[in-house]
């Protein structure tokens, strides 16, 4: 489930994505400002910079992966 709050004066949007954390599966808090997207998971405290796009089904968040 996605919850969206916007502030058109500052061109900012806050989203809460249930199960959106790629590390632990916890709720991901996302802030979108002009030119930047930041994600934070309060469960595992992961800070990320996902890419955001609008797809046919709605908002899509993409996280980079790295091989160990």
Short mmCIF file of the C-alpha atoms (twelve columns), coordinates in Angstrom:
data_MODEL
# 
_entry.id   MODEL 
# 
loop_
_atom_site.group_PDB 
_atom_site.id 
_atom_site.type_symbol 
_atom_site.label_atom_id 
_atom_site.label_alt_id 
_atom_site.label_comp_id 
_atom_site.label_asym_id 
_atom_site.label_seq_id 
_atom_site.Cartn_x 
_atom_site.Cartn_y 
_atom_site.Cartn_z 
_atom_site.pdbx_PDB_model_num 
ATOM 1  C CA . UNK A 1  0.000  0.000  0.000   1 
ATOM 2  C CA . UNK A 2  1.277  3.459  -0.890  1 
ATOM 3  C CA . UNK A 3  0.358  6.582  1.055   1 
ATOM 4  C CA . UNK A 4  1.232  9.935  -0.566  1 
ATOM 5  C CA . UNK A 5  1.448  13.414 0.976   1 
ATOM 6  C CA . UNK A 6  2.385  16.374 -1.216  1 
ATOM 7  C CA . UNK A 7  3.519  19.950 -0.634  1 
ATOM 8  C CA . UNK A 8  3.081  21.791 -3.930  1 
ATOM 9  C CA . UNK A 9  4.616  24.993 -2.533  1 
ATOM 10 C CA . UNK A 10 7.977  23.261 -1.981  1 
ATOM 11 C CA . UNK A 11 7.504  20.755 -4.859  1 
ATOM 12 C CA . UNK A 12 7.926  17.832 -2.470  1 
ATOM 13 C CA . UNK A 13 6.121  14.519 -2.013  1 
ATOM 14 C CA . UNK A 14 6.393  12.005 0.843   1 
ATOM 15 C CA . UNK A 15 5.405  8.393  0.198   1 
ATOM 16 C CA . UNK A 16 5.105  5.443  2.532   1 
ATOM 17 C CA . UNK A 17 5.513  2.107  0.736   1 
ATOM 18 C CA . UNK A 18 4.551  -0.942 2.791   1 
ATOM 19 C CA . UNK A 19 7.005  -3.796 2.193   1 
ATOM 20 C CA . UNK A 20 9.176  -1.557 -0.010  1 
ATOM 21 C CA . UNK A 21 12.550 -1.986 1.717   1 
ATOM 22 C CA . UNK A 22 14.815 -4.174 -0.428  1 
ATOM 23 C CA . UNK A 23 16.881 -5.224 2.624   1 
ATOM 24 C CA . UNK A 24 14.311 -6.282 5.219   1 
ATOM 25 C CA . UNK A 25 10.905 -5.935 3.534   1 
ATOM 26 C CA . UNK A 26 9.795  -3.250 5.987   1 
ATOM 27 C CA . UNK A 27 7.873  -0.077 5.211   1 
ATOM 28 C CA . UNK A 28 9.914  2.384  3.156   1 
ATOM 29 C CA . UNK A 29 9.540  6.135  3.659   1 
ATOM 30 C CA . UNK A 30 10.344 7.975  0.422   1 
ATOM 31 C CA . UNK A 31 10.806 11.701 -0.119  1 
ATOM 32 C CA . UNK A 32 10.709 13.102 -3.679  1 
ATOM 33 C CA . UNK A 33 12.021 16.607 -4.300  1 
ATOM 34 C CA . UNK A 34 12.947 18.205 -7.626  1 
ATOM 35 C CA . UNK A 35 15.863 16.155 -8.941  1 
ATOM 36 C CA . UNK A 36 16.233 13.819 -5.921  1 
ATOM 37 C CA . UNK A 37 14.570 10.781 -4.359  1 
ATOM 38 C CA . UNK A 38 15.550 9.447  -0.925  1 
ATOM 39 C CA . UNK A 39 14.339 6.332  0.864   1 
ATOM 40 C CA . UNK A 40 14.584 5.418  4.558   1 
ATOM 41 C CA . UNK A 41 13.537 2.216  6.313   1 
ATOM 42 C CA . UNK A 42 12.896 2.722  10.039  1 
ATOM 43 C CA . UNK A 43 13.046 -1.062 10.634  1 
ATOM 44 C CA . UNK A 44 16.617 -1.697 9.448   1 
ATOM 45 C CA . UNK A 45 17.669 1.982  9.209   1 
ATOM 46 C CA . UNK A 46 18.709 1.665  5.585   1 
ATOM 47 C CA . UNK A 47 19.114 4.960  3.723   1 
ATOM 48 C CA . UNK A 48 18.881 4.639  -0.056  1 
ATOM 49 C CA . UNK A 49 18.573 6.712  -3.190  1 
ATOM 50 C CA . UNK A 50 16.140 4.779  -5.406  1 
ATOM 51 C CA . UNK A 51 15.135 5.821  -8.890  1 
ATOM 52 C CA . UNK A 52 11.471 6.648  -9.379  1 
ATOM 53 C CA . UNK A 53 9.401  6.375  -12.538 1 
ATOM 54 C CA . UNK A 54 5.735  6.281  -13.452 1 
ATOM 55 C CA . UNK A 55 4.728  3.016  -15.113 1 
ATOM 56 C CA . UNK A 56 1.429  1.728  -16.461 1 
ATOM 57 C CA . UNK A 57 0.469  0.365  -13.014 1 
ATOM 58 C CA . UNK A 58 1.566  3.509  -11.095 1 
ATOM 59 C CA . UNK A 59 4.784  4.583  -9.345  1 
ATOM 60 C CA . UNK A 60 7.831  2.316  -9.734  1 
ATOM 61 C CA . UNK A 61 10.813 2.443  -7.340  1 
ATOM 62 C CA . UNK A 62 14.066 0.892  -8.542  1 
ATOM 63 C CA . UNK A 63 17.009 0.123  -6.250  1 
ATOM 64 C CA . UNK A 64 20.527 -0.627 -7.452  1 
ATOM 65 C CA . UNK A 65 21.978 -3.988 -6.600  1 
ATOM 66 C CA . UNK A 66 25.627 -4.900 -6.235  1 
ATOM 67 C CA . UNK A 67 27.423 -8.217 -6.312  1 
ATOM 68 C CA . UNK A 68 29.413 -9.080 -3.216  1 
# 
